[in-house]
């Protein structure tokens, strides 16, 4: 890092820290929970579900949201104004819940007693991220990560299972005892779903999918600078199968051939998961969500070695789940046409989402407020 960039970051930190200090002096603590995100421009479903539980636990509690899709390199005037607004909210907050790295949380010392809960936006860490990828193609520059205190300041970090704690601790540079396998609110909804209604919604959106068809849902993660490997995947289907593919929201390289693969863009991933008869994933957190739906889950990883080199993997599907992983269209066709391996569904769910018990939203809300957790020791 050059000295000019370093000086700019330090000056930015100093000025914002001074402003925040004044805000804390002038703002009394309130019964307020702040939700911050750089994942999207509106509150996520996870935020909404936690908010509903907070309101049940303490009716009238003040709930504030500041959600704005952000880029790693973003540091313009508009972001400085946004950050000042976020700091003003944090100055009087009792707790803060986030699902991404947010500089206002990590850069500064907060009022004593304010709890910060990082729920992240995926309850599984199949691929590496955060501090695990510093210095890699997919990761941040180490000097910048340290100067911006990446992922500092969390009291608790939420993940999907005990198996995931080690990976999340490394990625967040947070002690393992602060990593709690409570699952995400989306898991609560998946576990209580009646699939019939979502199948009807699927058929309304795609009339060509009749009731007798087996719906195979392909949910790959994005690749940086290249397309998802889809060659030959449609030939893996049986006569009674239809294949729906839902791309990652920021995938700009993969083109879906509508002649052989149905583009799932008309419906959300959540609806598609609830309507599918089986799911194909790769290195995506969708595998954890699908494991809660009692449908067969497969991993299709023809580029596992390349992806591991580019991004890093905490879990290599070929090693951890070899019985349900295919590295070629031929191997995938064999899996899809064979009975699902006995015991794999339970094992997959335990390793990826074993902490989900249907009370994730309530327990995260309780954690933020400092209340005992429901059904936990």
C-alpha positions as CSV (number, residue, x, y, z in Angstrom):
1,X,0.0,0.0,0.0
2,X,1.3,3.4,-0.9
3,X,1.8,6.1,1.7
4,X,-0.9,8.4,0.2
5,X,-3.6,5.7,0.4
6,X,-2.5,4.8,4.0
7,X,-2.6,8.4,5.0
8,X,-6.1,8.9,3.5
9,X,-7.5,5.9,5.4
10,X,-5.9,7.0,8.7
11,X,-7.3,10.6,8.2
12,X,-10.7,9.2,7.4
13,X,-10.7,7.0,10.5
14,X,-9.6,9.9,12.7
15,X,-12.2,12.3,11.4
16,X,-15.1,9.8,11.6
17,X,-14.0,8.6,15.0
18,X,-14.0,12.1,16.3
19,X,-17.5,12.7,14.9
20,X,-18.7,9.5,16.5
21,X,-17.2,10.4,19.8
22,X,-19.2,13.7,19.8
23,X,-22.4,11.8,18.8
24,X,-22.0,9.4,21.7
25,X,-21.6,12.3,24.2
26,X,-24.7,14.1,22.9
27,X,-26.9,11.0,22.4
28,X,-28.6,9.2,25.3
29,X,-28.8,5.5,25.1
30,X,-32.2,4.3,23.8
31,X,-34.0,1.0,23.5
32,X,-32.9,0.8,19.9
33,X,-31.7,-2.0,17.7
34,X,-29.9,-1.0,14.5
35,X,-29.7,-3.2,11.4
36,X,-26.8,-2.5,9.0
37,X,-26.1,-4.2,5.7
38,X,-24.0,-3.7,2.6
39,X,-25.5,-6.7,0.9
40,X,-28.6,-5.1,-0.6
41,X,-30.6,-1.8,-0.6
42,X,-33.5,-3.1,1.4
43,X,-33.8,-5.1,4.7
44,X,-33.2,-8.8,4.1
45,X,-35.8,-11.4,5.0
46,X,-33.5,-12.4,7.9
47,X,-33.5,-8.8,9.2
48,X,-37.3,-8.7,9.0
49,X,-37.8,-12.0,10.8
50,X,-35.5,-11.0,13.6
51,X,-37.3,-7.6,13.9
52,X,-40.6,-9.4,14.3
53,X,-39.2,-11.4,17.2
54,X,-37.7,-8.3,18.8
55,X,-41.0,-6.6,18.7
56,X,-42.6,-9.7,20.4
57,X,-40.0,-9.7,23.1
58,X,-40.2,-6.0,23.7
59,X,-43.2,-4.3,22.1
60,X,-42.4,-0.7,21.1
61,X,-38.7,-1.3,20.8
62,X,-37.1,1.1,18.2
63,X,-35.9,-0.7,15.1
64,X,-33.7,1.2,12.6
65,X,-32.4,-0.1,9.2
66,X,-29.6,1.2,7.1
67,X,-29.1,-1.0,4.1
68,X,-27.1,0.0,1.0
69,X,-25.4,-2.3,-1.5
70,X,-21.7,-1.5,-1.2
71,X,-18.5,-2.2,-3.1
72,X,-15.1,-3.0,-1.4
73,X,-13.5,0.1,-3.0
74,X,-16.4,2.5,-2.1
75,X,-15.2,5.5,-0.2
76,X,-16.8,8.5,-1.9
77,X,-18.7,11.5,-0.5
78,X,-22.1,9.6,-0.6
79,X,-20.7,6.8,1.5
80,X,-19.2,9.2,4.0
81,X,-22.7,10.8,4.4
82,X,-24.2,7.4,4.8
83,X,-21.6,6.3,7.3
84,X,-22.3,9.5,9.4
85,X,-26.0,8.6,9.5
86,X,-25.2,5.1,10.5
87,X,-22.9,6.3,13.3
88,X,-25.7,8.6,14.5
89,X,-28.0,5.5,14.8
90,X,-25.3,3.5,16.6
91,X,-24.5,6.3,19.1
92,X,-27.8,5.7,20.9
93,X,-28.2,2.0,20.2
94,X,-28.6,-0.9,22.6
95,X,-27.6,-3.5,20.0
96,X,-26.6,-3.8,16.3
97,X,-27.2,-6.6,14.0
98,X,-25.3,-6.9,10.7
99,X,-25.0,-9.4,7.9
100,X,-21.9,-8.1,6.2
101,X,-18.6,-6.2,6.9
102,X,-19.6,-2.6,7.8
103,X,-16.9,-0.1,8.6
104,X,-19.0,1.8,11.2
105,X,-19.2,-1.3,13.3
106,X,-15.6,-2.5,13.0
107,X,-13.6,0.8,13.0
108,X,-14.7,2.4,16.2
109,X,-15.2,1.8,19.9
110,X,-18.9,1.8,20.8
111,X,-20.9,2.7,23.8
112,X,-20.3,0.3,26.7
113,X,-22.9,-2.4,26.8
114,X,-23.9,-2.2,23.1
115,X,-24.0,-5.7,21.6
116,X,-23.0,-6.4,18.0
117,X,-24.2,-9.6,16.4
118,X,-22.9,-10.6,13.0
119,X,-25.4,-13.0,11.4
120,X,-23.6,-13.0,8.0
121,X,-25.6,-13.7,4.9
122,X,-25.0,-17.4,4.7
123,X,-25.0,-19.9,7.5
124,X,-22.4,-22.1,5.9
125,X,-18.8,-21.3,4.9
126,X,-18.1,-23.8,2.1
127,X,-15.9,-21.3,0.3
128,X,-13.3,-19.2,2.2
129,X,-13.9,-15.5,2.8
130,X,-12.9,-12.6,5.0
131,X,-9.5,-13.1,6.7
132,X,-9.1,-16.5,5.1
133,X,-8.7,-14.9,1.6
134,X,-6.6,-11.9,2.5
135,X,-3.9,-11.6,-0.2
136,X,-5.7,-14.0,-2.6
137,X,-7.4,-13.1,-5.9
138,X,-10.9,-13.1,-4.2
139,X,-9.7,-11.4,-1.1
140,X,-8.6,-8.0,0.3
141,X,-5.1,-6.5,0.5
142,X,-3.7,-7.3,3.9
143,X,-2.6,-3.7,4.7
144,X,-6.1,-2.4,3.8
145,X,-7.8,-5.2,5.8
146,X,-5.8,-4.3,8.9
147,X,-6.2,-0.5,8.5
148,X,-10.0,-0.9,8.0
149,X,-10.2,-3.4,10.9
150,X,-12.0,-5.9,8.8
151,X,-14.6,-7.9,10.8
152,X,-13.5,-6.4,14.2
153,X,-15.8,-5.6,17.0
154,X,-18.3,-8.4,17.0
155,X,-19.6,-9.8,20.3
156,X,-21.1,-12.8,18.6
157,X,-21.1,-14.4,15.1
158,X,-23.8,-16.7,14.0
159,X,-23.3,-19.8,11.9
160,X,-25.3,-22.9,11.0
161,X,-23.5,-25.7,12.8
162,X,-20.8,-26.8,15.2
163,X,-18.8,-28.1,12.2
164,X,-18.8,-24.5,10.8
165,X,-17.4,-22.8,13.9
166,X,-13.7,-23.2,13.0
167,X,-14.1,-21.8,9.5
168,X,-16.2,-18.8,10.7
169,X,-13.7,-18.0,13.4
170,X,-10.9,-17.9,10.9
171,X,-12.8,-15.9,8.4
172,X,-14.0,-13.3,11.0
173,X,-10.8,-13.4,13.0
174,X,-13.0,-13.9,16.0
175,X,-12.5,-16.3,19.0
176,X,-14.3,-19.6,18.5
177,X,-16.2,-19.1,21.8
178,X,-18.0,-16.2,20.2
179,X,-19.2,-18.2,17.2
180,X,-22.7,-19.5,18.0
181,X,-24.4,-22.2,15.8
182,X,-27.9,-20.8,16.0
183,X,-28.7,-20.9,12.3
184,X,-30.4,-18.1,10.4
185,X,-34.0,-17.0,10.4
186,X,-34.5,-18.3,6.8
187,X,-34.0,-21.8,8.3
188,X,-37.0,-21.3,10.5
189,X,-39.2,-20.7,7.5
190,X,-37.7,-23.5,5.4
191,X,-38.3,-26.0,8.2
192,X,-42.0,-25.0,8.6
193,X,-42.8,-24.8,4.9
194,X,-45.8,-26.5,3.2
195,X,-44.4,-27.2,-0.2
196,X,-47.7,-27.6,-2.1
197,X,-48.4,-23.8,-2.2
198,X,-44.9,-23.1,-3.6
199,X,-45.2,-25.8,-6.2
200,X,-48.4,-24.1,-7.4
201,X,-46.6,-20.8,-7.5
202,X,-43.8,-22.4,-9.6
203,X,-46.4,-23.8,-12.1
204,X,-48.1,-20.4,-12.4
205,X,-44.7,-18.8,-13.3
206,X,-43.7,-21.7,-15.6
207,X,-46.8,-23.4,-17.1
208,X,-44.6,-25.9,-18.9
209,X,-43.8,-27.5,-15.6
210,X,-46.6,-30.0,-15.0
211,X,-47.4,-31.6,-11.7
212,X,-45.9,-34.9,-12.7
213,X,-42.5,-33.5,-13.4
214,X,-39.5,-33.9,-11.1
215,X,-38.1,-30.4,-10.6
216,X,-34.2,-30.3,-10.5
217,X,-33.0,-27.0,-9.2
218,X,-29.4,-25.9,-10.0
219,X,-28.1,-23.2,-7.6
220,X,-24.4,-22.5,-8.4
221,X,-22.3,-19.8,-6.9
222,X,-20.6,-17.2,-9.2
223,X,-17.1,-17.4,-10.6
224,X,-15.0,-14.3,-10.9
225,X,-14.4,-13.5,-14.5
226,X,-15.8,-16.7,-15.9
227,X,-19.1,-18.6,-16.4
228,X,-20.5,-21.4,-14.4
229,X,-19.8,-24.8,-16.0
230,X,-23.2,-25.8,-17.5
231,X,-22.0,-27.9,-20.4
232,X,-23.7,-31.3,-20.6
233,X,-25.7,-30.8,-17.4
234,X,-29.1,-30.9,-19.2
235,X,-28.2,-34.3,-20.7
236,X,-28.1,-35.7,-17.1
237,X,-31.8,-35.5,-16.7
238,X,-34.3,-38.3,-17.0
239,X,-37.4,-38.2,-19.3
240,X,-39.6,-36.9,-16.5
241,X,-37.2,-34.2,-15.2
242,X,-37.0,-30.4,-15.8
243,X,-34.0,-28.3,-14.9
244,X,-34.3,-24.9,-13.4
245,X,-31.1,-22.8,-12.9
246,X,-31.0,-19.7,-10.7
247,X,-27.8,-17.7,-11.2
248,X,-26.0,-15.8,-8.5
249,X,-27.5,-12.2,-8.5
250,X,-24.2,-10.6,-9.6
251,X,-23.1,-13.3,-12.1
252,X,-22.6,-11.4,-15.4
253,X,-20.8,-14.2,-17.3
254,X,-23.1,-17.2,-17.3
255,X,-25.7,-17.4,-20.1
256,X,-28.6,-19.7,-19.6
257,X,-29.7,-21.6,-22.7
258,X,-33.5,-21.3,-22.5
259,X,-34.0,-24.2,-24.9
260,X,-32.7,-26.8,-22.4
261,X,-32.5,-25.1,-19.0
262,X,-35.3,-23.0,-17.5
263,X,-34.1,-19.6,-16.2
264,X,-35.4,-19.3,-12.6
265,X,-35.2,-15.5,-12.6
266,X,-39.0,-15.1,-12.3
267,X,-39.0,-16.5,-8.7
268,X,-36.8,-16.0,-5.7
269,X,-34.3,-18.6,-4.6
270,X,-36.5,-19.2,-1.5
271,X,-39.5,-20.1,-3.5
272,X,-37.6,-22.3,-5.9
273,X,-36.0,-24.2,-3.0
274,X,-39.4,-24.9,-1.5
275,X,-40.8,-26.1,-4.8
276,X,-37.9,-28.3,-6.0
277,X,-37.7,-32.1,-5.8
278,X,-33.9,-32.1,-5.7
279,X,-31.2,-29.5,-5.6
280,X,-27.8,-29.3,-7.3
281,X,-25.3,-27.0,-5.7
282,X,-21.5,-26.5,-5.8
283,X,-19.8,-24.2,-3.3
284,X,-22.9,-22.2,-2.4
285,X,-24.6,-21.8,0.9
286,X,-27.8,-22.9,-0.8
287,X,-26.7,-26.5,0.0
288,X,-27.3,-25.8,3.7
289,X,-30.8,-24.3,3.1
290,X,-31.7,-27.2,0.8
291,X,-30.6,-29.7,3.4
292,X,-33.5,-28.4,5.7
293,X,-36.1,-29.1,3.0
294,X,-35.9,-32.9,3.1
295,X,-35.0,-33.1,-0.6
296,X,-32.0,-34.8,-2.1
297,X,-29.0,-32.4,-2.4
298,X,-26.1,-33.0,-4.8
299,X,-22.8,-31.2,-5.5
300,X,-21.7,-30.7,-9.0
301,X,-18.0,-29.6,-9.0
302,X,-16.2,-30.2,-12.3
303,X,-14.0,-27.1,-11.5
304,X,-13.2,-27.9,-7.8
305,X,-9.4,-27.7,-8.2
306,X,-9.6,-24.4,-10.1
307,X,-12.2,-22.9,-7.8
308,X,-10.1,-23.9,-4.7
309,X,-7.0,-22.2,-6.2
310,X,-9.0,-19.0,-7.1
311,X,-11.1,-18.6,-3.9
312,X,-10.1,-21.3,-1.4
313,X,-12.4,-23.9,0.0
314,X,-13.1,-24.8,3.6
315,X,-15.1,-27.8,2.5
316,X,-14.1,-29.8,-0.6
317,X,-17.4,-31.5,-1.6
318,X,-15.4,-34.4,-3.2
319,X,-13.7,-35.1,0.1
320,X,-16.5,-34.4,2.7
321,X,-19.5,-35.6,0.6
322,X,-18.0,-38.0,-2.0
323,X,-21.2,-40.1,-2.2
324,X,-23.3,-37.2,-3.4
325,X,-20.6,-35.2,-5.4
326,X,-20.1,-35.4,-9.2
327,X,-17.2,-34.0,-11.2
328,X,-18.6,-34.7,-14.6
329,X,-21.9,-34.8,-16.4
330,X,-21.7,-38.6,-16.6
331,X,-21.2,-38.9,-12.8
332,X,-24.0,-36.4,-12.2
333,X,-26.4,-38.4,-14.4
334,X,-25.6,-41.5,-12.4
335,X,-26.3,-39.8,-9.1
336,X,-29.6,-38.3,-10.4
337,X,-30.8,-41.7,-11.7
338,X,-29.9,-43.7,-8.6
339,X,-31.4,-43.9,-5.1
340,X,-30.1,-41.3,-2.7
341,X,-27.3,-42.7,-0.6
342,X,-28.6,-43.8,2.8
343,X,-27.7,-41.5,5.7
344,X,-26.3,-38.7,3.5
345,X,-29.3,-36.4,4.0
346,X,-28.9,-36.5,7.8
347,X,-25.1,-36.2,7.6
348,X,-25.3,-33.2,5.2
349,X,-27.9,-31.4,7.4
350,X,-25.8,-32.0,10.6
351,X,-22.6,-30.7,9.1
352,X,-24.1,-27.7,7.4
353,X,-27.2,-26.7,9.4
354,X,-27.1,-28.8,12.6
355,X,-27.7,-25.8,14.8
356,X,-31.1,-24.9,13.2
357,X,-33.9,-25.8,15.5
358,X,-36.8,-23.6,14.2
359,X,-36.0,-20.9,16.8
360,X,-33.1,-19.1,15.0
361,X,-34.8,-15.7,14.7
362,X,-36.0,-15.7,18.3
363,X,-32.7,-16.7,19.7
364,X,-30.8,-14.1,17.7
365,X,-33.2,-11.5,19.0
366,X,-32.7,-12.8,22.5
367,X,-29.0,-12.7,22.1
368,X,-29.1,-9.1,20.9
369,X,-31.1,-8.1,23.9
370,X,-29.1,-10.1,26.4
371,X,-31.9,-12.5,27.2
372,X,-31.6,-16.3,27.8
373,X,-31.8,-18.3,24.6
374,X,-34.8,-20.5,23.9
375,X,-34.1,-24.2,24.3
376,X,-30.3,-23.7,24.8
377,X,-28.2,-24.3,27.8
